[in-house]
């Protein structure tokens, strides 16, 4: 991607549904991916980039006190 932004790798605990994780594991098996943890990180990163996470975090109204 030529328009890719500068990114950094952040290790974080992420809460997701068990159904989401099961779907990732199922699809990882279909794709012959052995490291599902890496795939989880890739899926979350892709989602954050595609769904405008940067704009979301810039909006102070999205922060809970």
Backbone bond lengths (Angstrom), bond angles and torsions (degrees), N, CA, C in turn:
res aa  C-N    CA-C-N  psi(-1)  N-CA   C-N-CA  omega(-1)  CA-C   N-CA-C  phi
1 X - - - 1.459 - - 1.525 109.01 -
2 X 1.282 117.28 119.20 1.456 120.34 -179.15 1.522 112.70 -77.01
3 X 1.323 117.84 -21.74 1.466 120.92 -179.53 1.524 112.38 -97.99
4 X 1.315 117.45 17.13 1.470 121.62 -178.71 1.521 110.87 -66.44
5 X 1.322 116.53 137.32 1.458 122.61 179.77 1.519 110.04 -81.98
6 X 1.335 115.32 162.07 1.460 119.81 172.32 1.520 107.75 -65.74
7 X 1.323 116.24 134.64 1.458 120.26 -179.76 1.528 109.59 -132.46
8 X 1.322 115.32 162.29 1.464 122.21 173.06 1.524 107.41 -130.69
9 X 1.310 116.40 157.22 1.456 121.73 178.23 1.520 108.80 -93.40
10 X 1.330 116.63 122.88 1.460 122.89 -179.73 1.522 107.52 -119.34
11 X 1.321 115.72 127.47 1.466 120.26 175.09 1.525 107.54 -91.40
12 X 1.331 115.84 126.35 1.461 120.04 -176.50 1.523 109.93 -146.97
13 X 1.293 116.24 155.75 1.459 121.45 170.75 1.520 106.82 -85.90
14 X 1.324 116.56 128.82 1.454 121.73 -176.95 1.519 108.76 -123.56
15 X 1.318 115.98 130.80 1.464 120.34 177.91 1.525 107.98 -92.33
16 X 1.332 115.37 127.94 1.462 120.76 176.62 1.519 108.11 -143.32
17 X 1.298 115.75 165.37 1.466 119.24 179.33 1.525 109.77 -72.67
18 X 1.310 115.33 153.88 1.461 119.53 176.75 1.529 109.89 -64.43
19 X 1.325 116.83 -31.97 1.468 121.17 178.95 1.538 110.73 -63.54
20 X 1.338 116.69 -38.48 1.465 120.17 177.39 1.525 110.95 -63.10
21 X 1.333 116.08 -46.57 1.458 120.08 -179.81 1.525 111.18 -64.66
22 X 1.325 116.52 -40.46 1.461 119.97 177.73 1.525 111.17 -61.42
23 X 1.329 117.44 -38.27 1.471 121.27 178.75 1.524 110.45 -65.41
24 X 1.325 116.98 -41.05 1.470 120.31 178.76 1.521 110.21 -63.99
25 X 1.332 116.85 -44.39 1.465 120.71 -179.76 1.530 110.10 -63.96
26 X 1.312 117.51 -43.86 1.462 121.34 178.45 1.516 111.37 -59.63
27 X 1.334 116.07 -46.65 1.463 119.78 -179.43 1.526 111.82 -70.01
28 X 1.315 117.42 -32.24 1.466 120.58 176.31 1.525 110.03 -62.68
29 X 1.329 116.38 -40.62 1.468 120.25 177.94 1.521 110.86 -64.16
30 X 1.340 117.32 -40.14 1.470 121.29 177.98 1.521 111.29 -63.82
31 X 1.332 116.28 -33.87 1.462 121.46 -178.28 1.527 112.32 -91.42
32 X 1.337 117.01 3.46 1.470 122.96 -178.14 1.521 111.93 59.05
33 X 1.327 116.59 35.33 1.468 121.57 175.41 1.508 107.85 -91.14
34 X 1.322 117.19 124.24 1.464 120.80 -178.34 1.523 112.19 -85.95
35 X 1.322 118.03 -32.75 1.458 120.19 -176.35 1.522 110.38 -96.52
36 X 1.322 116.13 91.32 1.461 120.09 -178.03 1.522 111.74 -71.58
37 X 1.336 117.77 -27.25 1.471 119.81 178.58 1.528 110.18 -62.61
38 X 1.325 117.23 -42.87 1.464 120.02 176.70 1.518 110.69 -63.56
39 X 1.320 116.53 -39.19 1.463 120.15 179.70 1.527 111.19 -64.84
40 X 1.328 117.28 -38.70 1.471 120.63 176.55 1.524 108.87 -58.64
41 X 1.323 117.42 -48.01 1.460 121.18 179.16 1.511 112.42 -60.81
42 X 1.338 116.78 -41.88 1.464 120.50 178.67 1.521 111.59 -63.48
43 X 1.335 116.46 -41.81 1.465 120.71 -179.20 1.530 111.02 -65.24
44 X 1.333 116.72 -43.70 1.462 120.23 179.42 1.522 110.20 -65.40
45 X 1.328 117.44 -43.76 1.467 121.28 179.46 1.526 111.08 -60.98
46 X 1.323 116.40 -45.14 1.463 120.63 179.07 1.526 110.53 -60.93
47 X 1.320 116.71 -43.97 1.465 121.25 179.19 1.525 111.22 -61.55
48 X 1.339 116.70 -45.97 1.467 120.22 -178.91 1.525 111.68 -61.79
49 X 1.322 117.21 -40.69 1.462 120.50 179.22 1.527 111.65 -68.65
50 X 1.307 116.54 -41.74 1.472 120.71 -177.02 1.527 113.27 -75.69
51 X 1.318 117.51 -26.81 1.469 120.87 -175.01 1.526 113.47 -101.78
52 X 1.310 116.52 20.80 1.473 121.72 173.38 1.525 113.61 59.36
53 X 1.330 116.57 45.79 1.458 121.23 177.50 1.525 111.09 -58.66
54 X 1.321 116.79 -34.62 1.465 120.68 -179.98 1.532 111.04 -59.98
55 X 1.310 117.68 -45.04 1.465 121.12 177.46 1.529 110.71 -65.46
56 X 1.323 115.99 -37.52 1.464 120.91 179.75 1.526 111.08 -61.53
57 X 1.333 117.36 -45.63 1.468 119.56 -176.69 1.523 112.24 -75.66
58 X 1.326 117.61 -20.08 1.469 120.13 176.92 1.524 111.95 -75.20
59 X 1.336 117.39 -18.06 1.463 121.99 -179.83 1.518 109.44 -87.55
60 X 1.340 116.48 107.63 1.462 121.56 -176.61 1.535 111.46 -61.20
61 X 1.303 118.32 -21.93 1.464 121.65 178.59 1.529 113.14 -66.81
62 X 1.324 117.07 -16.50 1.466 120.74 179.49 1.528 113.02 -84.73
63 X 1.324 117.38 -5.09 1.455 121.27 -178.92 1.530 109.92 -88.81
64 X 1.314 115.82 133.91 1.463 121.63 177.33 1.522 108.47 -94.28
65 X 1.325 116.40 141.11 1.469 118.59 179.69 1.501 112.09 -91.90
